[in-house]
Amino acid sequence: MNCKTLAVTAFALSALASGAAMAADDKMKGGDKMGGEAALEKCYGVALAGKNDCAAGPGTTCAGTSKTDYQGNAWKHVAKGTCTTMKTPKGMGSLAPIKS
């Protein structure tokens, strides 16, 4: 490969990596597929075992590591304003960790 081909390849790979990073950032912000901004919030006590989003507290390391259904320190991203209206067998969802 010549220098020009290498430079074009490097540029293309950089553009792909940047696009992927921006898409991941948009997902974390809660952007929807139509380009709108859907706000999300952490909701504690509503995740099923192994279905939590990242860092559920002591005894867990990241997403999918909660041990029990509706674990009080495990959270999931939900649409803003819906958390405290979510009913589970252990009570309502919470915006703060729930002590077991």
MOPAC internal coordinates of N, CA, C and O (Angstrom, degrees):
PM7 1SCF
backbone

  N    0.0000 0     0.00 0     0.00 0    0    0    0
  C    1.4574 1     0.00 0     0.00 0    1    0    0
  C    1.5261 1   108.80 1     0.00 0    2    1    0
  O    1.2310 1   121.54 1   -36.30 1    3    2    1
  N    1.3052 1   114.66 1   143.70 1    3    2    1
  C    1.4648 1   117.26 1   177.38 1    5    3    2
  C    1.5250 1   109.92 1   -92.45 1    6    5    3
  O    1.2310 1   120.70 1    -6.48 1    7    6    5
  N    1.3015 1   116.27 1   173.52 1    7    6    5
  C    1.4690 1   121.77 1  -175.29 1    9    7    6
  C    1.5220 1   112.14 1   -61.35 1   10    9    7
  O    1.2310 1   120.42 1   142.16 1   11   10    9
  N    1.3307 1   116.79 1   -37.84 1   11   10    9
  C    1.4709 1   120.24 1  -179.21 1   13   11   10
  C    1.5302 1   110.41 1   -65.20 1   14   13   11
  O    1.2310 1   120.09 1   136.36 1   15   14   13
  N    1.3158 1   117.44 1   -43.64 1   15   14   13
  C    1.4566 1   121.57 1   179.46 1   17   15   14
  C    1.5323 1   110.53 1   -63.47 1   18   17   15
  O    1.2310 1   120.48 1   137.41 1   19   18   17
  N    1.3241 1   116.68 1   -42.59 1   19   18   17
  C    1.4638 1   120.71 1   178.19 1   21   19   18
  C    1.5250 1   111.48 1   -62.32 1   22   21   19
  O    1.2310 1   120.81 1   138.53 1   23   22   21
  N    1.3278 1   116.06 1   -41.47 1   23   22   21
  C    1.4619 1   120.08 1  -179.61 1   25   23   22
  C    1.5252 1   110.82 1   -65.21 1   26   25   23
  O    1.2310 1   119.93 1   137.12 1   27   26   25
  N    1.3250 1   117.73 1   -42.88 1   27   26   25
  C    1.4641 1   121.51 1   179.54 1   29   27   26
  C    1.5336 1   109.84 1   -65.20 1   30   29   27
  O    1.2310 1   120.63 1   138.02 1   31   30   29
  N    1.3305 1   116.41 1   -41.98 1   31   30   29
  C    1.4658 1   120.43 1   178.44 1   33   31   30
  C    1.5223 1   110.81 1   -62.81 1   34   33   31
  O    1.2310 1   120.15 1   135.49 1   35   34   33
  N    1.3199 1   117.31 1   -44.51 1   35   34   33
  C    1.4631 1   121.14 1   179.23 1   37   35   34
  C    1.5259 1   110.76 1   -62.32 1   38   37   35
  O    1.2310 1   120.40 1   138.36 1   39   38   37
  N    1.3289 1   116.85 1   -41.64 1   39   38   37
  C    1.4607 1   120.71 1   178.69 1   41   39   38
  C    1.5286 1   110.70 1   -63.12 1   42   41   39
  O    1.2310 1   120.35 1   135.22 1   43   42   41
  N    1.3332 1   116.93 1   -44.78 1   43   42   41
  C    1.4630 1   120.75 1  -179.54 1   45   43   42
  C    1.5241 1   111.15 1   -62.13 1   46   45   43
  O    1.2310 1   120.28 1   136.60 1   47   46   45
  N    1.3221 1   117.07 1   -43.40 1   47   46   45
  C    1.4650 1   120.65 1   178.80 1   49   47   46
  C    1.5286 1   111.04 1   -64.62 1   50   49   47
  O    1.2310 1   120.33 1   141.70 1   51   50   49
  N    1.3250 1   116.98 1   -38.30 1   51   50   49
  C    1.4693 1   120.31 1   177.44 1   53   51   50
  C    1.5262 1   110.99 1   -63.57 1   54   53   51
  O    1.2310 1   120.78 1   138.30 1   55   54   53
  N    1.3228 1   116.12 1   -41.70 1   55   54   53
  C    1.4620 1   120.01 1   179.75 1   57   55   54
  C    1.5251 1   110.85 1   -64.50 1   58   57   55
  O    1.2310 1   120.36 1   138.25 1   59   58   57
  N    1.3272 1   116.91 1   -41.75 1   59   58   57
  C    1.4705 1   119.94 1   178.09 1   61   59   58
  C    1.5243 1   111.28 1   -63.55 1   62   61   59
  O    1.2310 1   120.35 1   136.74 1   63   62   61
  N    1.3249 1   116.94 1   -43.26 1   63   62   61
  C    1.4621 1   120.87 1   179.91 1   65   63   62
  C    1.5259 1   110.70 1   -64.15 1   66   65   63
  O    1.2310 1   120.37 1   139.01 1   67   66   65
  N    1.3226 1   116.89 1   -40.99 1   67   66   65
  C    1.4653 1   120.69 1   178.99 1   69   67   66
  C    1.5238 1   110.92 1   -64.38 1   70   69   67
  O    1.2310 1   120.49 1   137.75 1   71   70   69
  N    1.3176 1   116.67 1   -42.25 1   71   70   69
  C    1.4581 1   120.69 1   178.77 1   73   71   70
  C    1.5217 1   111.90 1   -62.68 1   74   73   71
  O    1.2310 1   120.66 1   137.97 1   75   74   73
  N    1.3194 1   116.34 1   -42.03 1   75   74   73
  C    1.4631 1   120.46 1   178.55 1   77   75   74
  C    1.5168 1   110.82 1   -64.65 1   78   77   75
  O    1.2310 1   120.20 1   139.09 1   79   78   77
  N    1.3236 1   117.22 1   -40.91 1   79   78   77
  C    1.4629 1   120.86 1   179.08 1   81   79   78
  C    1.5282 1   111.14 1   -64.62 1   82   81   79
  O    1.2310 1   120.44 1   139.03 1   83   82   81
  N    1.3281 1   116.75 1   -40.97 1   83   82   81
  C    1.4659 1   119.94 1   179.14 1   85   83   82
  C    1.5241 1   110.56 1   -67.47 1   86   85   83
  O    1.2310 1   119.86 1   142.19 1   87   86   85
  N    1.3228 1   117.87 1   -37.81 1   87   86   85
  C    1.4587 1   120.50 1   178.61 1   89   87   86
  C    1.5263 1   110.40 1   -64.96 1   90   89   87
  O    1.2310 1   120.33 1   138.71 1   91   90   89
  N    1.3286 1   116.97 1   -41.29 1   91   90   89
  C    1.4671 1   120.47 1   178.48 1   93   91   90
  C    1.5212 1   110.37 1   -65.20 1   94   93   91
  O    1.2310 1   120.07 1   139.58 1   95   94   93
  N    1.3325 1   117.47 1   -40.42 1   95   94   93
  C    1.4603 1   121.47 1   178.55 1   97   95   94
  C    1.5268 1   110.34 1   -63.44 1   98   97   95
  O    1.2310 1   120.20 1   138.44 1   99   98   97
  N    1.3366 1   117.22 1   -41.56 1   99   98   97
  C    1.4610 1   120.95 1   179.05 1  101   99   98
  C    1.5187 1   110.73 1   -63.96 1  102  101   99
  O    1.2310 1   120.19 1   141.59 1  103  102  101
  N    1.3387 1   117.23 1   -38.41 1  103  102  101
  C    1.4622 1   120.33 1   178.82 1  105  103  102
  C    1.5232 1   110.44 1   -63.98 1  106  105  103
  O    1.2310 1   119.98 1   138.84 1  107  106  105
  N    1.3256 1   117.64 1   -41.16 1  107  106  105
  C    1.4612 1   121.01 1   179.73 1  109  107  106
  C    1.5222 1   111.33 1   -66.27 1  110  109  107
  O    1.2310 1   120.30 1   150.56 1  111  110  109
  N    1.3294 1   117.04 1   -29.44 1  111  110  109
  C    1.4601 1   120.05 1   177.92 1  113  111  110
  C    1.5160 1   110.99 1   -80.36 1  114  113  111
  O    1.2310 1   120.39 1   165.83 1  115  114  113
  N    1.3284 1   116.87 1   -14.17 1  115  114  113
  C    1.4543 1   120.37 1   178.35 1  117  115  114
  C    1.5097 1   113.55 1    92.74 1  118  117  115
  O    1.2310 1   119.39 1  -157.80 1  119  118  117
  N    1.3254 1   118.77 1    22.20 1  119  118  117
  C    1.4523 1   120.38 1   178.00 1  121  119  118
  C    1.5148 1   110.25 1   -64.83 1  122  121  119
  O    1.2310 1   120.34 1   -38.46 1  123  122  121
  N    1.3257 1   116.95 1   141.54 1  123  122  121
  C    1.4524 1   118.58 1   179.24 1  125  123  122
  C    1.5174 1   110.04 1   -92.85 1  126  125  123
  O    1.2310 1   119.89 1    -2.88 1  127  126  125
  N    1.3304 1   117.82 1   177.12 1  127  126  125
  C    1.4511 1   122.58 1  -175.20 1  129  127  126
  C    1.5207 1   112.28 1   -69.72 1  130  129  127
  O    1.2310 1   119.54 1   162.96 1  131  130  129
  N    1.2966 1   118.49 1   -17.04 1  131  130  129
  C    1.4553 1   121.49 1   179.99 1  133  131  130
  C    1.5210 1   111.64 1   -92.49 1  134  133  131
  O    1.2310 1   120.04 1  -173.90 1  135  134  133
  N    1.3127 1   117.54 1     6.10 1  135  134  133
  C    1.4463 1   120.75 1   177.69 1  137  135  134
  C    1.5137 1   114.01 1    90.62 1  138  137  135
  O    1.2310 1   119.61 1   178.65 1  139  138  137
  N    1.3216 1   118.34 1    -1.35 1  139  138  137
  C    1.4626 1   121.48 1   179.19 1  141  139  138
  C    1.5160 1   111.19 1   -77.81 1  142  141  139
  O    1.2310 1   120.49 1    -8.28 1  143  142  141
  N    1.2784 1   116.67 1   171.72 1  143  142  141
  C    1.4620 1   122.17 1  -178.68 1  145  143  142
  C    1.5200 1   108.75 1  -112.38 1  146  145  143
  O    1.2310 1   120.67 1   -80.07 1  147  146  145
  N    1.3260 1   116.32 1    99.93 1  147  146  145
  C    1.4651 1   121.74 1   177.85 1  149  147  146
  C    1.5235 1   107.55 1   -93.67 1  150  149  147
  O    1.2310 1   119.73 1   -64.04 1  151  150  149
  N    1.3086 1   118.12 1   115.96 1  151  150  149
  C    1.4606 1   122.05 1  -176.92 1  153  151  150
  C    1.5276 1   110.32 1   -73.60 1  154  153  151
  O    1.2310 1   121.30 1   -41.03 1  155  154  153
  N    1.3290 1   115.11 1   138.97 1  155  154  153
  C    1.4578 1   121.88 1   177.45 1  157  155  154
  C    1.5122 1   109.86 1  -119.53 1  158  157  155
  O    1.2310 1   121.24 1   -21.02 1  159  158  157
  N    1.3337 1   115.23 1   158.98 1  159  158  157
  C    1.4550 1   120.78 1   174.89 1  161  159  158
  C    1.5206 1   108.36 1  -141.47 1  162  161  159
  O    1.2310 1   121.14 1   -22.70 1  163  162  161
  N    1.3303 1   115.42 1   157.30 1  163  162  161
  C    1.4575 1   120.88 1   175.77 1  165  163  162
  C    1.5151 1   107.94 1   -78.26 1  166  165  163
  O    1.2310 1   121.05 1   -48.17 1  167  166  165
  N    1.3346 1   115.60 1   131.83 1  167  166  165
  C    1.4544 1   120.81 1   178.85 1  169  167  166
  C    1.5233 1   108.23 1  -124.02 1  170  169  167
  O    1.2310 1   120.75 1   -62.03 1  171  170  169
  N    1.3154 1   116.17 1   117.97 1  171  170  169
  C    1.4600 1   122.88 1  -177.23 1  173  171  170
  C    1.5224 1   111.06 1   -89.79 1  174  173  171
  O    1.2310 1   121.29 1   -34.59 1  175  174  173
  N    1.3405 1   115.14 1   145.41 1  175  174  173
  C    1.4506 1   120.96 1   173.62 1  177  175  174
  C    1.5157 1   115.55 1    82.62 1  178  177  175
  O    1.2310 1   119.69 1  -168.34 1  179  178  177
  N    1.3305 1   118.20 1    11.66 1  179  178  177
  C    1.4643 1   120.06 1  -178.67 1  181  179  178
  C    1.5316 1   113.06 1  -115.28 1  182  181  179
  O    1.2310 1   119.87 1   171.72 1  183  182  181
  N    1.3251 1   117.85 1    -8.28 1  183  182  181
  C    1.4662 1   121.05 1  -176.44 1  185  183  182
  C    1.5240 1   111.35 1   -82.34 1  186  185  183
  O    1.2310 1   121.25 1   -37.63 1  187  186  185
  N    1.3233 1   115.21 1   142.37 1  187  186  185
  C    1.4587 1   120.25 1   172.59 1  189  187  186
  C    1.5262 1   108.63 1   -78.21 1  190  189  187
  O    1.2310 1   120.26 1   -19.14 1  191  190  189
  N    1.3263 1   117.11 1   160.86 1  191  190  189
  C    1.4657 1   121.62 1   179.87 1  193  191  190
  C    1.5257 1   109.76 1   -54.31 1  194  193  191
  O    1.2310 1   121.26 1   -51.33 1  195  194  193
  N    1.3286 1   115.20 1   128.67 1  195  194  193
  C    1.4574 1   121.21 1   178.40 1  197  195  194
  C    1.5183 1   114.71 1    75.78 1  198  197  195
  O    1.2310 1   119.24 1  -173.33 1  199  198  197
  N    1.3133 1   119.06 1     6.67 1  199  198  197
  C    1.4702 1   122.36 1  -177.81 1  201  199  198
  C    1.5243 1   112.77 1  -118.07 1  202  201  199
  O    1.2310 1   120.20 1  -166.18 1  203  202  201
  N    1.3321 1   117.23 1    13.82 1  203  202  201
  C    1.4643 1   120.51 1  -179.84 1  205  203  202
  C    1.5236 1   110.97 1   -75.89 1  206  205  203
  O    1.2310 1   120.74 1   -20.53 1  207  206  205
  N    1.3284 1   116.19 1   159.47 1  207  206  205
  C    1.4529 1   120.97 1   170.42 1  209  207  206
  C    1.5266 1   106.43 1   -83.94 1  210  209  207
  O    1.2310 1   119.18 1     2.23 1  211  210  209
  N    1.2892 1   119.17 1  -177.77 1  211  210  209
  C    1.4672 1   123.74 1  -165.18 1  213  211  210
  C    1.5339 1   115.91 1   -58.47 1  214  213  211
  O    1.2310 1   121.49 1   -28.42 1  215  214  213
  N    1.3412 1   114.75 1   151.58 1  215  214  213
  C    1.4721 1   125.61 1   171.89 1  217  215  214
  C    1.5193 1   114.52 1    50.13 1  218  217  215
  O    1.2310 1   120.75 1  -100.06 1  219  218  217
  N    1.3056 1   116.16 1    79.94 1  219  218  217
  C    1.4568 1   120.98 1  -177.93 1  221  219  218
  C    1.5203 1   113.34 1   -89.63 1  222  221  219
  O    1.2310 1   119.31 1  -169.17 1  223  222  221
  N    1.3025 1   118.93 1    10.83 1  223  222  221
  C    1.4555 1   121.04 1   177.48 1  225  223  222
  C    1.5160 1   112.63 1   103.74 1  226  225  223
  O    1.2310 1   120.48 1    11.99 1  227  226  225
  N    1.3376 1   116.68 1  -168.01 1  227  226  225
  C    1.4631 1   121.10 1  -176.72 1  229  227  226
  C    1.5305 1   111.83 1   -54.18 1  230  229  227
  O    1.2310 1   121.03 1   -45.00 1  231  230  229
  N    1.3265 1   115.64 1   135.00 1  231  230  229
  C    1.4548 1   120.89 1   179.78 1  233  231  230
  C    1.5173 1   113.66 1    89.31 1  234  233  231
  O    1.2310 1   120.38 1   176.32 1  235  234  233
  N    1.3277 1   116.88 1    -3.68 1  235  234  233
  C    1.4607 1   120.59 1   177.37 1  237  235  234
  C    1.5217 1   108.29 1  -129.33 1  238  237  235
  O    1.2310 1   120.60 1   -24.37 1  239  238  237
  N    1.3087 1   116.46 1   155.63 1  239  238  237
  C    1.4526 1   119.92 1  -179.71 1  241  239  238
  C    1.5156 1   112.94 1  -114.15 1  242  241  239
  O    1.2310 1   120.03 1   143.56 1  243  242  241
  N    1.3176 1   117.55 1   -36.44 1  243  242  241
  C    1.4573 1   119.37 1  -179.61 1  245  243  242
  C    1.5208 1   109.86 1  -167.15 1  246  245  243
  O    1.2310 1   121.01 1    19.88 1  247  246  245
  N    1.3095 1   115.68 1  -160.12 1  247  246  245
  C    1.4656 1   120.75 1  -175.96 1  249  247  246
  C    1.5212 1   111.90 1   -54.01 1  250  249  247
  O    1.2310 1   121.25 1   -41.40 1  251  250  249
  N    1.3237 1   115.22 1   138.60 1  251  250  249
  C    1.4502 1   121.15 1   175.62 1  253  251  250
  C    1.5096 1   115.45 1    78.55 1  254  253  251
  O    1.2310 1   119.58 1  -163.49 1  255  254  253
  N    1.3331 1   118.41 1    16.51 1  255  254  253
  C    1.4668 1   120.31 1  -176.18 1  257  255  254
  C    1.5213 1   114.10 1  -111.61 1  258  257  255
  O    1.2310 1   119.62 1  -173.52 1  259  258  257
  N    1.3228 1   118.34 1     6.48 1  259  258  257
  C    1.4665 1   118.77 1   177.20 1  261  259  258
  C    1.5251 1   108.66 1   -68.17 1  262  261  259
  O    1.2310 1   120.71 1   -33.53 1  263  262  261
  N    1.3110 1   116.25 1   146.47 1  263  262  261
  C    1.4648 1   122.07 1  -172.42 1  265  263  262
  C    1.5259 1   113.71 1   -93.74 1  266  265  263
  O    1.2310 1   120.05 1   151.77 1  267  266  265
  N    1.3293 1   117.52 1   -28.23 1  267  266  265
  C    1.4602 1   120.29 1  -176.37 1  269  267  266
  C    1.5240 1   110.44 1  -132.79 1  270  269  267
  O    1.2310 1   120.97 1   -21.56 1  271  270  269
  N    1.3183 1   115.76 1   158.44 1  271  270  269
  C    1.4636 1   120.39 1   174.15 1  273  271  270
  C    1.5246 1   109.29 1   -64.11 1  274  273  271
  O    1.2310 1   120.65 1   -41.13 1  275  274  273
  N    1.2981 1   116.37 1   138.87 1  275  274  273
  C    1.4733 1   124.63 1   175.44 1  277  275  274
  C    1.5300 1   112.83 1    59.57 1  278  277  275
  O    1.2310 1   120.78 1  -147.06 1  279  278  277
  N    1.3280 1   116.11 1    32.94 1  279  278  277
  C    1.4677 1   122.15 1   178.41 1  281  279  278
  C    1.5252 1   108.70 1   -58.60 1  282  281  279
  O    1.2310 1   120.40 1   -49.63 1  283  282  281
  N    1.3181 1   116.85 1   130.37 1  283  282  281
  C    1.4569 1   122.22 1  -172.50 1  285  283  282
  C    1.5148 1   116.23 1   -63.81 1  286  285  283
  O    1.2310 1   119.89 1   153.53 1  287  286  285
  N    1.3388 1   117.81 1   -26.47 1  287  286  285
  C    1.4645 1   119.24 1  -179.85 1  289  287  286
  C    1.5291 1   111.86 1  -102.77 1  290  289  287
  O    1.2310 1   120.16 1  -173.11 1  291  290  289
  N    1.3318 1   117.30 1     6.89 1  291  290  289
  C    1.4622 1   122.04 1   177.14 1  293  291  290
  C    1.5246 1   108.76 1   -97.57 1  294  293  291
  O    1.2310 1   120.78 1   -42.97 1  295  294  293
  N    1.3311 1   116.10 1   137.03 1  295  294  293
  C    1.4567 1   118.97 1  -177.96 1  297  295  294
  C    1.5179 1   112.00 1  -127.70 1  298  297  295
  O    1.2310 1   121.57 1   -19.57 1  299  298  297
  N    1.3206 1   114.59 1   160.43 1  299  298  297
  C    1.4636 1   123.64 1   172.84 1  301  299  298
  C    1.5210 1   107.53 1  -131.85 1  302  301  299
  O    1.2310 1   120.67 1   -29.37 1  303  302  301
  N    1.3230 1   116.32 1   150.63 1  303  302  301
  C    1.4543 1   120.16 1   171.95 1  305  303  302
  C    1.5263 1   108.18 1   -76.32 1  306  305  303
  O    1.2310 1   120.78 1   -49.56 1  307  306  305
  N    1.3042 1   116.11 1   130.44 1  307  306  305
  C    1.4632 1   122.58 1   176.62 1  309  307  306
  C    1.5280 1   108.09 1  -133.09 1  310  309  307
  O    1.2310 1   120.64 1   -15.56 1  311  310  309
  N    1.3140 1   116.38 1   164.44 1  311  310  309
  C    1.4659 1   120.45 1   177.82 1  313  311  310
  C    1.5258 1   109.67 1   -60.39 1  314  313  311
  O    1.2310 1   121.19 1   -44.45 1  315  314  313
  N    1.3273 1   115.33 1   135.55 1  315  314  313
  C    1.4631 1   120.64 1  -178.75 1  317  315  314
  C    1.5243 1   110.92 1   -55.76 1  318  317  315
  O    1.2310 1   121.37 1   -46.33 1  319  318  317
  N    1.3231 1   114.98 1   133.67 1  319  318  317
  C    1.4530 1   120.99 1   178.18 1  321  319  318
  C    1.5236 1   114.35 1    91.96 1  322  321  319
  O    1.2310 1   119.92 1   176.22 1  323  322  321
  N    1.3511 1   117.75 1    -3.78 1  323  322  321
  C    1.4598 1   119.38 1  -178.02 1  325  323  322
  C    1.5189 1   113.74 1  -104.01 1  326  325  323
  O    1.2310 1   119.54 1   163.91 1  327  326  325
  N    1.3160 1   118.49 1   -16.09 1  327  326  325
  C    1.4625 1   121.99 1  -172.48 1  329  327  326
  C    1.5215 1   113.04 1   -56.01 1  330  329  327
  O    1.2310 1   120.48 1   124.86 1  331  330  329
  N    1.2976 1   116.68 1   -55.14 1  331  330  329
  C    1.4690 1   119.98 1  -173.17 1  333  331  330
  C    1.5250 1   113.00 1   -73.07 1  334  333  331
  O    1.2310 1   120.26 1   176.33 1  335  334  333
  N    1.3440 1   117.11 1    -3.67 1  335  334  333
  C    1.4671 1   120.12 1   175.83 1  337  335  334
  C    1.5277 1   111.57 1  -100.28 1  338  337  335
  O    1.2310 1   120.41 1   177.44 1  339  338  337
  N    1.3438 1   116.82 1    -2.56 1  339  338  337
  C    1.4689 1   120.96 1  -179.31 1  341  339  338
  C    1.5218 1   109.75 1   -82.51 1  342  341  339
  O    1.2310 1   121.12 1   -59.89 1  343  342  341
  N    1.3231 1   115.46 1   120.11 1  343  342  341
  C    1.4605 1   120.86 1  -178.78 1  345  343  342
  C    1.5227 1   109.66 1   -98.62 1  346  345  343
  O    1.2310 1   120.63 1   -46.64 1  347  346  345
  N    1.3289 1   116.41 1   133.36 1  347  346  345
  C    1.4634 1   122.92 1   176.92 1  349  347  346
  C    1.5312 1   108.29 1  -125.45 1  350  349  347
  O    1.2310 1   119.72 1   -10.90 1  351  350  349
  N    1.3216 1   118.14 1   169.10 1  351  350  349
  C    1.4663 1   119.65 1   175.97 1  353  351  350
  C    1.5304 1   113.26 1   -60.24 1  354  353  351
  O    1.2310 1   120.32 1   160.92 1  355  354  353
  N    1.3503 1   116.99 1   -19.08 1  355  354  353
  C    1.4578 1   120.61 1   179.48 1  357  355  354
  C    1.5241 1   113.43 1  -102.83 1  358  357  355
  O    1.2310 1   120.14 1  -171.59 1  359  358  357
  N    1.3185 1   117.34 1     8.41 1  359  358  357
  C    1.4555 1   120.80 1   179.65 1  361  359  358
  C    1.5190 1   111.76 1   122.50 1  362  361  359
  O    1.2310 1   120.75 1    18.83 1  363  362  361
  N    1.3142 1   116.18 1  -161.17 1  363  362  361
  C    1.4599 1   121.94 1  -176.93 1  365  363  362
  C    1.5269 1   110.53 1   -90.48 1  366  365  363
  O    1.2310 1   121.09 1   -21.62 1  367  366  365
  N    1.3373 1   115.51 1   158.38 1  367  366  365
  C    1.4525 1   121.61 1   173.58 1  369  367  366
  C    1.5182 1   109.63 1   -64.29 1  370  369  367
  O    1.2310 1   120.61 1   -21.90 1  371  370  369
  N    1.3361 1   116.45 1   158.10 1  371  370  369
  C    1.4652 1   121.20 1  -176.40 1  373  371  370
  C    1.5223 1   110.39 1  -136.20 1  374  373  371
  O    1.2310 1   120.40 1   -34.49 1  375  374  373
  N    1.3274 1   116.84 1   145.51 1  375  374  373
  C    1.4585 1   121.98 1   176.74 1  377  375  374
  C    1.5257 1   111.76 1   -80.56 1  378  377  375
  O    1.2310 1   120.08 1   171.58 1  379  378  377
  N    1.3280 1   117.46 1    -8.42 1  379  378  377
  C    1.4679 1   123.31 1   178.14 1  381  379  378
  C    1.5232 1   108.55 1  -127.65 1  382  381  379
  O    1.2310 1   119.93 1   -25.38 1  383  382  381
  N    1.3333 1   117.74 1   154.62 1  383  382  381
  C    1.4623 1   119.18 1   179.00 1  385  383  382
  C    1.5251 1   111.66 1   -54.68 1  386  385  383
  O    1.2310 1   121.24 1   -36.73 1  387  386  385
  N    1.3087 1   115.23 1   143.27 1  387  386  385
  C    1.4675 1   121.66 1  -179.45 1  389  387  386
  C    1.5225 1   107.95 1  -101.53 1  390  389  387
  O    1.2310 1   120.58 1   -51.75 1  391  390  389
  N    1.3234 1   116.50 1   128.25 1  391  390  389
  C    1.4646 1   119.87 1   177.59 1  393  391  390
  C    1.5158 1   109.36 1   -74.12 1  394  393  391
  O    1.2310 1   121.01 1   -44.78 1  395  394  393
  N    1.3263 1   115.68 1   135.22 1  395  394  393
  C    1.4716 1   120.45 1  -179.28 1  397  395  394
  C    1.4890 1   112.24 1   -83.19 1  398  397  395
  O    1.2310 1   120.10 1   180.00 1  399  398  397

